[in-house]
Structures are given as structure tokens and as C-alpha cells.
Amino acid sequence: MSSAVKNRFSGIVQPLPLPPGENETSLRTWLEGLSLDRAPEAELTNYLNEDFRRFVYTLGMVPERTGRLLEIGANPYFTTVLLKRFRQYDVHCSNYFGVDGGGGRQTVVHVPSGEEFPIDYLNNNVDVEDIPFPGPFDVILFCEVIEHLVSDPLNALRRIKERLTPGGTLILTTPNVNRLENIVKMVAGANIYDPISGYGVYGRHNREYNKHELFLMLDHLGFDLETMFSSDVHENLSDNYYPTERLAEHILSTPNRVHDLGQYIFLRARNNRPAKSGKPRWLYRSYPESELCD
């Protein structure tokens, strides 16, 4: 994206909430020193380069308290290690890579210092299975998972709610279907959907959401939003599809769109109220009428 367009869409990248004593270079360099057993080094490097800012935004939303914390979809553990380094929680992790039941241990090593972070995890498909940890948790991270679900995303959030303390904190991050890149792709006639994945049905994004949809889902389940924003986290490729400057005036004159164009959505919500029953019609169809609600 050209510098002129970046200036027009200045709110598309939010400031990084860096931990005290860190700057972007020092924190990135420290994370570059991490190694995960059984993980290809090039894959870790590419993942960090693409999503460094996402990890930092996520850490910044985690309250500086103590208690029990569950991270759903933790591998490859960049966020996990940041939590262990900069927060004081008792951290538990789950993953799902097509293996049902059981779990294991993986070790993240900071190679320059030799510091080790052993991480125990359980296998769990939150799309169709109950969470296998005894509750309650004070904080649950549900980051880059909801877009992969295929069966019943609202019910997955109900399972999370069941494991949260009253007033407990949910932190959710997910790609923003309303991101600027998608708008420009559609104008150019390009497809915005995720490619078919060699990792199976859960390897692709099966449904992406916008900020309003996430608000509706969480409100239905008795969560109150504390904060929600969108931000780019890596290079914006909008201009590769269509000259974004030609669309800028129309997009920015649309009410509320200036704050809803980033690549990812980040939110923190509190488990404050009982959940409503039923499946909202805006999200579900072809279910028995008795299961649907307005």
C-alpha cells in the first residue's frame, strides 16, 4: 500500500501495547530466538514475521492479574510464551490437529539464553467437544480459532462460557471479513474465500466474521464487551488488486467504516449475564424452527 493511501487510512494500524521495558525491535528479536521441538524453523520464522503484531495486541488485552488461564489453539506458542514471560497466570493449553483425546508436552526453547518453556496441552476440538479441563478459568483466550469452526460456533462459545468464572474474561481474535483487502478484492473481481487446505476441513477459514456479528454473538451469550478494535498486523496488499486510492473517499464516507478496516479483530469481553437460548437466525438456517430465535 502506498504511503498516500496509508495516510488516508491512518486508523487501520493501531499502536502496539508493548510490555514495559520493551520496544518493537527488542521484543521481536527475543521472539526470533525461540525454537519449538518438531516444528520446522522456517515455518516458525514465517509465522512470526506475519503475525508478530497480532501476538502483541493479544498480550496487551490480557489483564495484569493472577489466576487460571486457558489458551485454546495455543500451538506454536508465541502468545503462550509471552504470557509466561509478562503475566502471572497458571496457563493451560489445548490444541487440535485432527487427533482426538489425549495430549502431550512440547518444549519451547529460547536458544540464545537456553531458557526453556515446557508446555503441556490436551487435544480438544471445541467445535464438537466439551473443554476437557475442569473449570473455572479466570481468563480464556480463543484466538484464531472461531473462523475454522464448521459445526456450531455459538455452541463452542457456550462451552467456553461454562468454563469461565462469573465475571471472567474472554479474549477473542479472528480475521476481519470486512477488512480493506477484502473490499478491494471484491471490487477487482477476486475471490475473498480461503483456499482448500491440505490440513483438512479445519485447516481453512470456514466462516469469517465482522465486529458487529461478534458483538451480537457475545451479547446473546451474556458477555459484555470491554474493548474491541480492528488492526492490520502485516503488509496490506490491497493495491495489488485495485488502486485503493480510487475507493478511499467512498469507503471513508460510509458511517463507522474507518474503524472497521483492519485485517484482524481483537476483543475482550466479560462473562456477566446468563446466556439466551436458541440459534440466531442471522447466523443459522435450515434448523428446526423450535431451535431458532430472532
N, C-alpha and C positions, 0 to 999 in steps of 0.2 A: 504494500500500500504506500502510495506517495506521501511525502511529508505534508503536502497541501491537504490531502484527504484526511490524514491523521489529525491535523488541526481542526478540520470540520467536525470530526467525530472524536473530539478530545476526551469525552467521558467513557470511551469504550475500554480503556485500560485503567483499572483502579490502582491506587497506591498500595505497595506491598507492606503488610503489617509485620515487619521484620522483628525477630526477638531482640531484646536488649543486648547491646554489645556486638551485634552482627550487622554487617552490610550485605548487599546482594552478592558481591564478589566473594566475601569470606564464607557465606553460608553455602553458596553454590560449590565452591572449591571443596568444602568439607564433605558435601554430599557426593561429589565426584570420587571421593576416596572410598566409598562403600562398595563392598563386594558381597554377593549373595550366593551361597552354595547351590550348585546345579542350575545356575542362571547364566546364560551367555553374556559376557561382558559388554559386547556391542549392543545387545538388546537393552541392557540397563542404561547404558550411556544415552541411547536414543530416547528412551523413555524420560530420563531426567531432563534432557535438552528440550523436549517438547512440553513437559508438564511441571517444571520447577516452580513456576509462579502459582500453579494450582495447589501444590503442596503447601506453599507458604500461606496462601489465602486460607486454606483449610485449617492449618495450625492456628492462625490468628483468630478463628472463630471458637476455638476450644477454650472454655473458661479456665482461668488460673485458679483452680481449686484442687481438692483431692477427692478420692472416691474410686468407684469401679467404672471402667470404660471398656466398651466393646467396639471393635472396628470390624465391620462386615466388608469382606473383599479386600483384605489387607495386603496381600502379595502384590508387588515386590517390596513392600515395607518401607518406602521412603517416608511416608507420613507416620508410620509406626515408630520409626527411629527418632523422628523429630519429636514425637510425643514423649518418648523415653528420655530424651535429652533436655527438653524445655518445659515439660509438665510433670506433675507428681502423681499421676493416676496409676492404679493397678490395671494394666492393659491386658485385655483378652482379644483374640483374633479368630476370625473364620475366613475360609476361602471356599471356592467351588470351581473345580476344573473337570467336572464330569465324574468325579469319584464320590460315591455315596457312603456316608458313615466314616467313622474313624477320624484320624488326624495325623499329626506328626510334629516334628520340630525342624525349623530351619534356622541357620545362624547367619546374621549379617555381621560382617567384619569391616571396621574402618581401617583399611590397610595401612595408611601412614602411621597411625598410633598403635595399631594392634588391638584396639578396644573391640570387644565382641558383644553382640546383642542377640542372645538366644531367644527365639520366638516360637512358642507353642501355639498350635492352631487346631481347630476342628473343621472338618469338611461339612458344609451345610449349604443346601440350595434353598435360600429363603423364599424363592418363588413358590415352592410347593411344600416345604418342610418347616416345622416349628424350629425355633432357635434352640440349639442343644445345650445352652448354658443356663444354669439356674440364675434367676434374677434375684433382686433387681439391679439394674445398672443406673448410675447417675448420668452417664453420657453414652450415647450410641452414635457412631459415625457410619453413615450409609452413603459412601462416596463412589461415584462412577459405577453404580450397580443398577439403579432403577431402570435405566434405558435398555438394559439387557433382558429384563423380565418379559416373559411371554404369556403367563397364565393369568395372574391376578395381582397387579401392583398394589392395589388398595389393601388386599389381604396381607401382602408382605409387610406393609406399613402397620397393619393391625398387630402382626406378630412382634414387630419392634416395640410398639406401644405397650404390649403385655410385659415386656422385659424392662421397661423404664420405670423408675420411681415416679410417684406423683410429683409433678414439677420438674421432672428430669429433662435433660437436653438432648434433642435430636439435631445432628448436623448432617445436612444432605447436600451433595454436589452432583451436578449432571450437565451434559451438554445442553445448550440453549437452542431449541429448534428455531427460535426467532432471530438467531444471530445474523449479523450483517452478511457474512459469507453466504448463508442460505438464501437471503433475499436476492443477492446479486446472481447467484447460480440460477435461480428460477427465472429471473429476467432474461438471462442468457440462454435459457432452454436446457440447462444442465440438470441432472438428477441429484436431489439432495439426500437420497437414501444411502445407507451404509452398504458396502459390497457384501456378497455372500462370504461367510468366513469358513476357513478350513478348520476352525476350532468348534464347528457345530453351531446349533441354533443360538446358544448363549454367547457365542464369540462375536456377534454383531449387535448393533444397536437396533432393537426391535421396535421401540417407540421412544421418541424424544419428546420433551415437554417444554412449555414456556412458563414464565413466572406465575401467571395467573392460574394456570392449571395446577401447579404445585400448591399455591395458596388454597385453592378450592379443595384439593385432596386432604391437606393437613387440617383445614378448618372442619371438614366433615368428620375427621377423626379426633377432634378435640385438642388440637395443637394451636398455640398462639405464636405467631411469628415474632421474633425479636429483631432479626435483620435478614435482608435478602437483597442481593445485588447480582449483576452480571458483569463479566470482565473477559477480555481477551487474555489468554495465557501464553500464546505463542504467535508466530508470524501470521498476520492476517493476509490471506491470499485472494481477497475479493477482486482486486484489479486484474487477476489472471483470467477472470471470467467475463468481466464487463467493466467499462470505465466507471468506477464508483462515483466520481465527481458528478456525473450526469444525473445520478439518483439522489444525491445528498439533500438537495432542497426539499424534495417531496418527502423523503424519509424523515428528516428532522422537523418538518412542519406537522407531522402526524402526532397527535397528543400521546405523551408518555413513551414514545419510541426511543428517545435519546438515551434513556436509562435501561434499555432492553435489547441492546445490540451485541453484547459481548459473547464470546464463544462458550462460556460456561456460566451456570447459575450456582450461586453459593447461598445457603440459608442456614439459619439457626432458629429452632422453634422449641417451645416448652410444652410438656405434656400436662396441660392444666385442666382439661374438661373431659367428661365421658364422650366416647365416640358415638356417632349416629350409626344406625343400621342401614343396610341396603347398599346398592351399587348405583352411583350417579349416572344418569342417562347420557350425560355429555361424554362419558368415558367408556361406557359399556353398551353393547347392543346384542340382540339375539339371545338374551337370557329370559327366563320366565318372568312374566310381569310382576309376580309377587316379590322378586328379588331386586327390582329396580326402584329407584327413587328420583325425585326431582332435585 
